[in-house]
């Protein structure tokens, strides 16, 4: 991001694709997408980099084409991080209010929040995010916004998201090798939630299920804040491999069968329709029924959905998920997957498109597979931008400015809307 503080760039390093995307903030608080380029990901397995050289090559390809397309230089990027190594722990911190007016200040909240970064972690781990759950002021519980309140003691409940240091360093190394700097590593489910979930859904209780190529990310929100996140080690690639093995076809043929003819509820698939696979490379021609393809897909998707259900039940919030489940990611558009999810979870389900009211989006990017990429740009909107030099009064003093409560807490709690 060179020469223009309103430009933000992001890289989504996924199992099946790597996306480089560039956006610009407008004066009215909107995000214009300036360009997006993607390339096939060959060095990533289940959301984690396994081949540095192949990943560098893919990132460089996507970034080079993005620079050429937009005629913009890029120096810093927001990058997603995911994988089974991600875990979450709960923590509670407190401090006594020692200022003369006995009111809770921005510094008090920042101090109690930042204390969580000292939480002990296992060797080879690091803290990625600290998510405030609620605050307590002098035993008054359930407070989201303690700024300006009178009190002698401030307690905070937090969720700490921890990841493997090696995974973070490998990401940073790959990005650095193409001449870029990581502005911030962002948990991918957090990024996706910025793009597809509404404030009302997070308040009512919602489960975001991001189905990628190698993994499925599960994130649970309630009362406006993140309560739980986990990673299921199955995704769209598993479905493709299931079709390949069951139908004895090539991997590329299996992917085509899944995309063009696949659906998630076998009872709704046609009994008499078949697709013919031509004879190639010594393989005989074969006919595969739509129903058989659906049966293969349904078996794997039921396994993923049941794992999601177990994750939700483990939070103790199953009966409080008022807004149901939102499916996003490239694997969410399987025909009737929303219906299968409703049947097995008994929750309402919708497909999550990145239709955030703050984003000016063209139809090419209006797809669940870009939820994380666009969410990474939205994460960049939260970072304070350098202010122009302030003017002074006749005595050489800078005018005092009031910082609104909502503006400050916007960095702690998500307060945006998404177009349904």
C-alpha positions in Angstrom: 0.0 0.0 0.0 2.2 2.8 -1.3 1.3 6.5 -1.5 -2.3 6.1 -0.7 -3.5 5.3 2.8 -6.9 4.4 1.4 -5.6 1.4 -0.5 -5.7 -2.0 1.1 -4.4 -5.4 -0.2 -5.0 -8.9 0.9 -3.9 -12.5 0.0 -6.1 -15.5 0.7 -3.9 -18.6 0.8 -6.2 -21.6 0.4 -5.9 -25.3 -0.2 -7.3 -25.1 -3.8 -6.7 -21.4 -4.8 -4.7 -18.4 -3.9 -6.4 -15.0 -4.2 -4.7 -11.6 -4.4 -7.2 -8.7 -4.1 -6.9 -4.9 -3.9 -9.5 -2.4 -2.6 -9.9 1.3 -1.9 -11.8 3.0 0.8 -14.0 5.8 -0.4 -14.7 9.0 1.6 -18.2 7.7 2.5 -16.8 4.6 4.2 -17.4 2.2 1.3 -14.9 -0.3 -0.2 -14.3 -0.4 -3.9 -12.7 -3.6 -5.3 -10.0 -2.4 -7.7 -9.0 -5.9 -8.8 -8.7 -9.5 -8.0 -6.5 -12.3 -9.4 -6.4 -16.0 -8.4 -4.2 -18.9 -9.2 -4.2 -22.6 -8.4 -2.8 -23.5 -5.0 -0.4 -26.4 -5.1 1.7 -26.1 -2.0 -1.1 -26.0 0.7 -2.8 -28.9 2.4 -5.8 -28.5 4.7 -5.1 -24.8 5.0 -1.4 -25.1 6.0 1.6 -24.5 3.7 3.4 -27.8 3.0 5.6 -26.6 0.1 7.3 -23.2 0.4 8.5 -22.9 -3.2 5.2 -23.8 -4.8 3.3 -21.4 -2.5 5.8 -18.6 -3.3 5.4 -19.3 -7.0 1.6 -19.2 -6.8 1.5 -16.0 -4.7 4.0 -14.3 -7.0 1.8 -15.2 -10.0 -1.4 -13.8 -8.5 0.2 -10.6 -7.1 2.1 -9.8 -10.3 -1.1 -10.1 -12.4 -2.9 -8.0 -9.8 -0.3 -5.2 -10.0 -0.4 -5.2 -13.8 -4.2 -5.2 -13.9 -4.6 -2.3 -11.4 -1.4 -0.4 -12.1 -0.9 -0.2 -8.4 2.2 -0.9 -6.3 1.6 -3.1 -3.2 3.9 -3.2 -0.2 1.7 -4.5 2.7 -1.0 -7.1 2.7 -3.5 -8.7 5.1 -3.2 -12.5 5.0 -5.5 -15.2 6.3 -4.4 -18.0 8.5 -6.3 -21.2 9.2 -5.7 -24.9 9.8 -6.3 -27.5 12.5 -3.6 -26.0 14.7 -5.9 -23.1 15.6 -7.3 -23.4 19.1 -9.2 -21.1 21.5 -8.9 -20.6 25.3 -10.9 -18.5 27.7 -9.3 -16.0 30.1 -10.4 -13.5 32.7 -8.5 -10.3 33.6 -9.2 -7.5 36.0 -7.7 -4.2 37.1 -8.5 -1.5 39.6 -9.5 2.0 38.3 -6.9 4.3 39.7 -7.6 7.7 38.0 -8.8 10.6 39.9 -12.3 10.7 38.4 -12.9 6.9 39.0 -14.2 6.4 35.4 -13.1 3.7 33.0 -11.0 5.1 30.2 -9.9 3.9 26.8 -6.5 3.2 28.3 -8.1 0.9 31.0 -9.8 -1.2 28.4 -6.8 -1.4 26.2 -4.6 -2.4 29.1 -6.9 -5.2 30.4 -7.3 -6.5 26.8 -3.5 -6.4 26.0 -2.7 -8.3 29.2 -4.1 -11.4 27.5 -1.2 -11.4 25.1 0.9 -12.5 28.1 -1.1 -15.7 28.4 1.2 -18.7 28.5 1.1 -20.9 25.4 2.7 -24.1 24.4 6.2 -24.2 22.8 5.8 -23.4 19.1 2.5 -21.4 19.5 1.6 -17.8 19.4 -1.5 -15.7 20.2 -3.3 -14.5 17.0 -6.3 -12.6 18.4 -7.8 -11.6 21.7 -11.6 -11.4 21.5 -13.5 -9.6 24.3 -16.6 -11.4 25.4 -18.0 -9.1 28.1 -17.0 -6.7 30.9 -17.9 -6.5 34.5 -17.9 -3.2 36.3 -18.0 -3.4 40.2 -19.9 -6.8 39.9 -22.3 -5.4 37.3 -22.2 -8.1 34.6 -23.0 -8.3 30.9 -21.5 -5.0 29.9 -20.2 -4.7 26.3 -19.2 -1.0 26.5 -17.6 0.0 29.8 -16.0 3.2 28.4 -16.9 6.2 30.6 -18.6 4.2 33.3 -18.0 5.0 36.9 -16.4 2.2 38.8 -13.5 1.0 41.0 -12.8 -2.4 39.4 -13.0 -3.6 35.8 -13.1 -7.3 34.9 -13.0 -8.7 31.4 -13.8 -12.1 29.9 -11.9 -12.9 26.7 -11.4 -15.6 24.2 -7.8 -16.0 23.1 -7.1 -17.5 19.7 -3.8 -19.4 19.4 -2.0 -20.8 16.4 1.2 -22.6 15.5 4.2 -20.2 15.2 5.7 -22.3 12.4 2.5 -21.9 10.2 2.6 -18.1 10.8 6.3 -17.9 9.9 5.8 -19.9 6.8 3.1 -17.6 5.6 5.2 -14.5 6.4 8.2 -16.1 4.6 6.2 -16.8 1.4 4.8 -13.3 1.4 8.2 -11.7 2.1 9.8 -13.7 -0.8 7.5 -11.9 -3.3 8.6 -8.5 -1.9 5.6 -7.9 0.4 5.1 -7.4 4.1 2.4 -8.9 6.2 0.3 -6.1 7.7 -1.6 -8.5 9.9 -2.3 -12.3 10.1 -6.1 -12.7 10.4 -8.0 -15.8 11.3 -9.9 -16.7 8.1 -13.2 -17.4 9.8 -13.1 -14.0 11.4 -12.5 -12.5 7.9 -15.3 -14.4 6.4 -17.7 -13.3 9.2 -17.0 -9.6 8.3 -18.1 -10.2 4.8 -21.2 -12.4 5.2 -22.7 -12.1 8.7 -25.1 -9.3 9.9 -24.9 -7.6 13.3 -28.4 -9.0 14.0 -27.3 -12.6 13.3 -24.4 -12.3 15.6 -26.6 -10.9 18.4 -29.2 -13.6 17.9 -26.7 -16.5 17.7 -25.3 -17.8 14.4 -23.0 -20.5 13.2 -20.8 -19.7 10.2 -19.6 -22.7 8.3 -16.9 -21.9 5.7 -16.4 -24.9 3.5 -13.1 -24.7 1.7 -11.1 -27.2 -0.3 -9.2 -28.8 2.4 -11.0 -27.8 5.6 -14.3 -26.6 7.0 -14.1 -23.7 9.5 -16.8 -23.4 12.1 -17.4 -20.2 14.0 -20.1 -19.6 16.6 -21.4 -16.1 17.5 -23.8 -15.2 20.3 -24.7 -11.9 21.9 -22.6 -10.1 19.3 -19.3 -11.7 19.9 -17.3 -14.7 18.9 -17.8 -17.6 21.3 -16.1 -20.6 19.5 -14.1 -21.4 16.5 -12.8 -24.8 15.3 -11.5 -26.5 12.1 -12.9 -29.7 10.6 -10.3 -31.5 8.5 -12.6 -32.2 5.6 -13.7 -30.0 2.7 -14.6 -30.0 -1.0 -11.5 -31.8 -2.0 -12.6 -34.8 0.0 -15.8 -34.9 -1.9 -13.9 -34.8 -5.2 -11.6 -37.7 -4.1 -14.6 -39.7 -3.0 -16.1 -39.4 -6.5 -12.8 -40.3 -8.1 -12.4 -43.5 -6.1 -16.0 -44.6 -6.2 -16.5 -43.9 -10.0 -12.9 -44.9 -11.0 -12.4 -41.6 -12.9 -9.6 -39.1 -13.1 -9.4 -36.4 -10.5 -10.2 -33.6 -13.0 -13.2 -35.6 -14.2 -14.4 -36.1 -10.6 -14.2 -32.4 -10.0 -16.2 -31.7 -13.1 -18.8 -34.3 -12.1 -19.2 -32.7 -8.7 -19.5 -29.1 -10.0 -21.8 -29.8 -13.0 -24.0 -32.7 -11.8 -23.5 -33.1 -8.1 -26.1 -32.4 -5.4 -26.2 -33.2 -1.7 -29.5 -35.0 -1.3 -29.6 -38.3 -3.2 -33.4 -38.7 -2.9 -33.9 -35.6 -5.0 -31.5 -36.7 -7.7 -32.8 -38.1 -11.0 -33.1 -41.9 -11.2 -32.8 -42.1 -15.0 -30.2 -39.4 -15.8 -26.6 -40.5 -16.5 -23.4 -38.8 -17.6 -21.1 -40.6 -20.0 -17.3 -40.5 -19.4 -15.5 -41.0 -22.7 -12.8 -43.6 -23.0 -9.3 -42.1 -22.5 -5.8 -43.4 -21.8 -6.9 -47.1 -21.8 -9.9 -46.4 -19.6 -13.2 -47.8 -21.0 -16.2 -45.5 -21.5 -18.6 -45.6 -18.6 -22.0 -44.2 -17.6 -22.5 -42.8 -14.1 -25.9 -42.0 -12.8 -26.7 -38.7 -11.2 -28.2 -40.5 -8.2 -24.9 -42.4 -7.6 -22.9 -39.2 -7.7 -25.4 -37.6 -5.2 -25.1 -40.6 -2.9 -21.3 -40.2 -2.7 -21.6 -36.5 -2.1 -24.3 -36.9 0.6 -22.3 -39.4 2.5 -19.3 -37.1 2.9 -21.4 -33.9 3.5 -23.3 -35.7 6.2 -20.0 -36.4 8.0 -19.0 -32.7 7.7 -22.4 -31.5 8.9 -22.5 -33.9 11.8 -19.1 -32.6 12.9 -20.4 -29.1 12.7 -23.3 -30.1 14.9 -21.0 -31.6 17.5 -18.9 -28.4 17.6 -22.1 -26.4 18.2 -23.3 -28.7 20.9 -19.9 -28.5 22.6 -20.4 -24.8 23.2 -23.6 -25.2 25.1 -25.3 -22.7 22.9 -27.2 -25.1 20.6 -30.6 -23.8 21.9 -29.5 -20.2 21.6 -28.7 -20.2 17.9 -31.6 -18.0 16.8 -30.3 -17.1 13.4 -29.3 -20.6 12.4 -26.4 -21.6 10.1 -24.8 -19.6 7.4 -22.9 -21.7 4.8 -20.1 -19.9 2.8 -16.9 -20.8 1.0 -16.6 -22.5 -2.4 -18.1 -25.8 -1.2 -21.3 -24.1 0.0 -23.0 -24.0 -3.4 -23.6 -27.7 -3.8 -27.2 -28.2 -4.9 -29.5 -28.8 -1.9 -26.6 -28.6 0.7 -28.7 -26.0 2.6 -31.6 -28.5 2.7 -29.4 -31.4 3.9 -27.9 -29.1 6.6 -31.4 -28.1 7.8 -32.5 -31.7 8.0 -29.5 -32.9 10.0 -29.1 -29.9 12.4 -32.8 -28.8 12.7 -31.6 -25.2 12.3 -32.4 -22.6 9.7 -29.8 -22.3 6.9 -28.9 -19.7 4.3 -26.0 -19.4 1.9 -23.6 -16.6 2.8 -22.5 -14.3 -0.1 -20.0 -11.5 0.6 -22.7 -8.8 0.2 -21.6 -6.4 2.9 -23.3 -3.0 2.7 -19.9 -1.4 2.9 -18.6 -3.1 -0.3 -19.3 -2.1 -3.8 -19.2 -5.5 -5.4 -19.5 -6.6 -9.0 -21.1 -9.9 -10.0 -17.8 -11.6 -10.7 -16.9 -11.4 -7.0 -20.4 -12.0 -5.6 -19.6 -15.6 -4.8 -19.1 -17.4 -1.5 -15.6 -18.6 -2.5 -14.5 -14.9 -2.1 -15.9 -14.4 1.4 -12.6 -14.7 3.1 -10.7 -12.5 0.5 -13.2 -9.7 0.8 -13.3 -10.1 4.6 -9.6 -9.6 4.7 -10.0 -6.2 3.0 -12.7 -5.3 5.4 -10.4 -6.1 8.3 -8.0 -3.5 6.8 -10.8 -0.9 7.1 -10.7 -1.3 10.9 -7.0 -0.3 11.2 -6.7 3.4 12.0 -5.3 5.4 9.1 -2.7 8.2 9.6 -4.4 11.5 10.0 -3.3 14.7 8.1 -1.4 17.3 10.1 -3.9 19.1 12.4 -4.3 22.9 12.3 -3.7 25.0 15.4 -5.5 27.9 17.0 -4.0 31.4 17.3 -2.1 30.4 20.4 -0.5 27.4 18.6 -2.7 24.8 20.4 -4.3 21.9 18.7 -8.1 21.6 19.1 -9.3 18.9 21.4 -11.2 16.1 19.8 -13.7 13.7 21.4 -13.5 10.1 20.6 -16.9 8.5 20.4 -17.6 5.3 22.3 -18.8 3.5 19.2 -15.7 4.5 17.3 -13.4 3.0 20.0 -15.4 -0.2 20.6 -15.5 -0.7 16.8 -12.0 -2.1 17.2 -13.2 -4.5 19.9 -16.7 -5.6 18.7 -18.0 -6.0 15.2 -20.7 -3.4 14.4 -21.3 -3.6 10.7 -24.2 -4.7 8.5 -24.4 -7.1 5.6 -26.9 -6.9 2.8 -29.0 -10.1 2.8 
